[in-house]
Amino acid sequence: MMNRRHFLQSSLGTAALLTLTPSLIPLQRSHAGTKGLKLSLPNLAYAHDALEPAIDTLTMQIHHGKHHQGYINNFNRTLESWTDSAAYESLESLFAHLHELPETVRTAVRNNGGGAWNHELFWRCMTPEHGTSPSGKLAQAIARDFGTHDALKAEFSKAAATRFGSGWAWLCADTNHRLFVSSTPNQDNPLMASFVDQPGIPLLGIDVWEHAYYLHYQNRRSDYISAFWDIINWNTVSERYEQLLTHSPQH
């Protein structure tokens, strides 16, 4: 497993994050004399009530329409006033160079850009279609790196359950395409190589902020995590891993 120091010293380093990370966020150039990136709230691929009973309708409405929109609004406001933002063409490039950004911008990109990116992945990795399962190269990688699907489920669920306070748990690939599980606080993610213990390319993430589950589950985070496994879109996660392999300079 690759730690932060070894990752940053590797021949790929932060460049690997840009090369290997499939794009997730629909980016728009802002209008009329402003420069830099501008995000918009992505539409869901399913109705707000489609994930019932795992995630209730009201939580989905607030989480998507209020929380996610709030991260986007705050991110856009920050970049509109930052003259150097045009040098960065994606959220991934901002994350890879996060340590180089001015402190005030860095905090906003880390918190609000991270919130926007993380939620985009979260929505895409869920589906109302029950019974999907890892396939193709991802299924082979899970067998190689965890032994069984149940072993992956146990490790991922533990990372989500034991993340203190607010944050995320992740299934990631490293620059050698090996899979690992990690967790990050707040809206950090494994693409923020300079600020996390285990940099990597996220394939699947679960939001364990209380706003993601408290209306329905109250303090029963473990019940929410268990229900999440019933609505994972393994087709999307498998395709994401295939994309990573396709875009790798090793292939």
Wavefront OBJ file of the C-alpha trace (Angstrom):
o trace
v 0.000 0.000 0.000
v 1.381 3.367 -1.056
v 1.691 6.119 1.526
v 1.783 9.832 0.779
v 5.574 10.187 0.813
v 6.160 7.241 -1.509
v 3.370 8.390 -3.797
v 4.775 11.892 -4.181
v 8.275 10.496 -4.763
v 7.133 7.972 -7.377
v 7.810 8.494 -11.084
v 4.102 9.120 -11.604
v 3.384 11.204 -8.509
v 0.704 13.832 -8.843
v 0.842 13.539 -12.629
v -0.745 10.124 -12.198
v -3.809 11.717 -10.670
v -4.299 13.813 -13.787
v -3.496 11.006 -16.222
v -5.411 8.197 -14.570
v -8.450 9.904 -13.097
v -11.501 9.653 -15.355
v -13.340 12.973 -15.458
v -16.463 13.113 -13.323
v -17.477 16.741 -13.053
v -19.269 18.572 -15.870
v -17.282 21.815 -15.997
v -18.417 25.018 -17.624
v -16.383 28.090 -18.478
v -17.973 31.092 -16.820
v -19.371 33.915 -18.905
v -18.707 37.572 -19.707
v -15.216 38.524 -18.680
v -14.709 36.054 -15.846
v -12.056 33.371 -15.951
v -11.569 29.898 -14.605
v -13.788 26.968 -13.835
v -17.458 27.154 -13.054
v -19.387 24.152 -11.757
v -23.053 23.360 -12.141
v -25.210 20.956 -10.163
v -25.403 17.631 -12.030
v -28.780 16.030 -12.585
v -29.389 12.719 -10.869
v -29.844 9.623 -13.003
v -32.813 8.615 -10.850
v -35.684 10.254 -8.978
v -35.232 11.506 -5.415
v -37.416 8.675 -4.119
v -35.766 5.950 -6.204
v -33.314 4.818 -3.520
v -36.006 4.170 -0.894
v -35.851 2.564 1.609
v -32.047 2.726 1.760
v -32.038 6.532 1.435
v -35.278 8.428 2.006
v -36.719 11.013 -0.355
v -36.348 14.044 1.916
v -32.690 13.275 2.593
v -32.029 13.002 -1.139
v -33.804 16.291 -1.853
v -31.887 18.192 0.814
v -28.573 16.458 0.227
v -28.567 16.980 -3.538
v -30.438 20.256 -3.858
v -29.108 22.067 -0.787
v -25.803 20.609 0.395
v -24.307 19.759 -2.998
v -25.588 23.017 -4.493
v -24.060 24.903 -1.581
v -20.591 23.461 -2.240
v -20.902 24.446 -5.904
v -22.038 27.987 -5.127
v -19.199 28.569 -2.668
v -16.620 27.094 -5.045
v -17.791 29.277 -7.943
v -17.696 32.434 -5.812
v -14.113 31.722 -4.769
v -12.838 31.087 -8.285
v -14.594 34.124 -9.755
v -12.423 36.351 -7.570
v -9.162 34.428 -8.099
v -7.320 35.752 -11.149
v -5.043 32.703 -11.527
v -7.879 30.188 -11.695
v -7.727 30.014 -15.513
v -4.497 28.027 -15.208
v -6.471 25.027 -13.965
v -8.826 23.172 -16.283
v -10.396 20.692 -13.890
v -11.075 19.974 -10.245
v -8.638 17.079 -10.505
v -5.822 19.452 -11.501
v -6.667 21.754 -8.588
v -6.566 18.810 -6.168
v -3.241 17.578 -7.531
v -1.695 21.042 -7.011
v -3.588 21.913 -3.851
v -0.401 22.526 -1.863
v 0.611 25.268 -4.336
v -2.583 27.327 -4.083
v -2.889 30.502 -1.961
v -4.125 29.589 1.489
v -7.522 31.273 1.201
v -8.173 29.643 -2.165
v -6.782 26.319 -0.992
v -9.283 26.086 1.860
v -12.231 26.821 -0.428
v -11.064 24.357 -3.087
v -10.420 21.684 -0.493
v -13.763 22.110 1.266
v -16.127 23.196 -1.505
v -14.392 21.781 -4.561
v -13.945 18.573 -2.609
v -17.600 18.613 -1.625
v -18.672 19.050 -5.255
v -16.394 16.311 -6.592
v -17.138 13.824 -3.821
v -20.885 14.162 -4.196
v -20.718 13.787 -7.978
v -19.037 10.418 -7.492
v -21.446 9.471 -4.692
v -24.568 10.014 -6.849
v -23.100 8.109 -9.772
v -22.177 5.135 -7.616
v -25.763 4.458 -6.505
v -28.702 2.920 -8.357
v -32.266 1.822 -7.625
v -31.481 -1.431 -9.465
v -30.665 -3.984 -6.799
v -28.357 -6.884 -7.389
v -25.553 -5.367 -9.447
v -22.142 -6.838 -8.734
v -18.524 -6.108 -9.649
v -17.638 -7.403 -13.080
v -14.729 -7.778 -15.457
v -11.364 -6.390 -14.414
v -12.759 -4.925 -11.188
v -14.044 -8.310 -10.029
v -10.627 -9.791 -10.761
v -8.883 -6.988 -8.881
v -11.156 -7.431 -5.841
v -10.314 -11.143 -5.751
v -6.609 -10.335 -6.091
v -6.425 -7.555 -3.492
v -9.094 -8.532 -0.934
v -9.643 -12.223 -1.504
v -13.436 -12.049 -1.577
v -16.211 -9.535 -2.102
v -17.265 -10.071 1.526
v -13.760 -9.154 2.693
v -13.936 -5.907 0.721
v -17.382 -5.189 2.167
v -16.132 -5.737 5.712
v -13.078 -3.491 5.279
v -15.002 -0.724 3.517
v -17.833 -0.799 6.070
v -15.343 -0.634 8.940
v -13.611 2.389 7.381
v -16.971 4.145 7.036
v -18.169 3.230 10.532
v -14.956 4.246 12.288
v -14.402 7.577 10.506
v -14.670 9.942 13.470
v -17.001 12.877 12.897
v -17.725 13.824 9.293
v -16.027 12.393 6.253
v -15.926 9.675 3.627
v -14.832 6.094 3.070
v -13.359 5.074 -0.283
v -12.523 2.172 -2.513
v -9.500 3.364 -4.487
v -6.860 2.229 -6.934
v -3.223 3.202 -6.646
v -0.974 4.040 -9.582
v -0.298 0.324 -10.102
v -4.064 -0.335 -10.220
v -4.028 -2.157 -6.883
v -7.181 -1.640 -4.841
v -7.283 -0.355 -1.286
v -9.796 1.069 1.196
v -9.273 4.358 3.020
v -11.188 7.169 4.677
v -10.802 10.945 4.770
v -12.191 13.698 7.019
v -14.569 16.453 5.972
v -14.616 16.844 2.152
v -11.078 15.621 1.527
v -10.579 12.855 -1.010
v -7.660 10.649 -2.065
v -6.874 12.863 -5.074
v -5.561 15.497 -2.646
v -2.189 13.810 -2.536
v -0.461 16.366 -0.317
v -3.162 16.249 2.355
v -4.103 12.583 2.742
v -2.286 9.555 4.096
v -3.174 7.293 1.162
v -3.359 9.049 -2.212
v -5.157 7.230 -4.985
v -7.916 7.277 -7.565
v -11.387 6.930 -5.976
v -13.670 4.350 -7.555
v -16.438 4.298 -4.944
v -17.223 6.567 -2.010
v -19.764 6.760 0.787
v -20.656 10.010 2.506
v -20.726 9.572 6.287
v -21.531 13.159 7.174
v -24.646 13.145 9.333
v -26.585 15.066 6.682
v -26.320 11.965 4.478
v -28.306 9.737 6.814
v -29.516 11.413 10.029
v -33.123 12.150 9.032
v -33.801 8.464 8.462
v -31.229 6.645 10.593
v -30.521 9.175 13.375
v -27.314 7.965 15.048
v -27.403 4.495 13.452
v -24.612 5.042 10.963
v -23.960 1.304 10.728
v -27.515 0.721 9.457
v -27.015 3.363 6.771
v -23.728 1.776 5.701
v -25.345 -1.642 5.505
v -28.204 -0.271 3.384
v -25.734 1.477 1.070
v -24.437 -1.902 -0.086
v -27.886 -2.698 -1.508
v -27.828 0.313 -3.846
v -24.218 0.420 -5.083
v -24.048 0.728 -8.850
v -21.309 -1.808 -9.448
v -21.726 -1.379 -13.204
v -20.541 2.227 -12.872
v -17.723 1.328 -10.468
v -16.557 -1.489 -12.762
v -16.633 0.832 -15.779
v -14.645 3.407 -13.833
v -11.921 0.886 -13.098
v -11.862 -0.139 -16.769
v -11.459 3.549 -17.700
v -8.521 3.828 -15.342
v -6.822 0.844 -16.996
v -7.514 2.223 -20.461
v -6.053 5.654 -19.654
v -3.006 4.288 -17.872
v 0.364 4.965 -19.563
v 1.225 1.346 -18.705
v -1.416 0.106 -21.153
l 1 2 3 4 5 6 7 8 9 10 11 12 13 14 15 16 17 18 19 20 21 22 23 24 25 26 27 28 29 30 31 32 33 34 35 36 37 38 39 40 41 42 43 44 45 46 47 48 49 50 51 52 53 54 55 56 57 58 59 60 61 62 63 64 65 66 67 68 69 70 71 72 73 74 75 76 77 78 79 80 81 82 83 84 85 86 87 88 89 90 91 92 93 94 95 96 97 98 99 100 101 102 103 104 105 106 107 108 109 110 111 112 113 114 115 116 117 118 119 120 121 122 123 124 125 126 127 128 129 130 131 132 133 134 135 136 137 138 139 140 141 142 143 144 145 146 147 148 149 150 151 152 153 154 155 156 157 158 159 160 161 162 163 164 165 166 167 168 169 170 171 172 173 174 175 176 177 178 179 180 181 182 183 184 185 186 187 188 189 190 191 192 193 194 195 196 197 198 199 200 201 202 203 204 205 206 207 208 209 210 211 212 213 214 215 216 217 218 219 220 221 222 223 224 225 226 227 228 229 230 231 232 233 234 235 236 237 238 239 240 241 242 243 244 245 246 247 248 249 250 251
